Amino acid sequence: MKWDEWRGSLDGRPVMYIKRLLRVAGFRLDLHKFVRADDEGCFHTHPAYAIRIIVWGGYEEQVDMGAARLTYFRVWRPGSMGLIAPRDCHRV
């Protein structure tokens, strides 16, 4: 498969590859393939709401709760689904 884009770590190595599958009426369907974890402490948000559906593999997500830099971890396994809001700050 040819990937359309990749996002990287601070040292320039890919963290995930992105394949654009569909774009309709302002909505987009992308496939993400994670190949390594985000750098330690590199939390991010998303510009819009997104629905995640774990197709295969899975990953552990560290969520930043904001208050006093408290975090917690969630594990996402194949078949898991979840909503990502623009206010959600996390790292994979």
Secondary structure, 3 states (H helix, E strand, C coil): CCCCEEEECCCCCEEEEEEEEEEECCEEEEEEEECCCCCCCCCECCCCCEEEECCCCCEEEEEECCHHHCEEEEEECCCCEEEECCCCEEEC
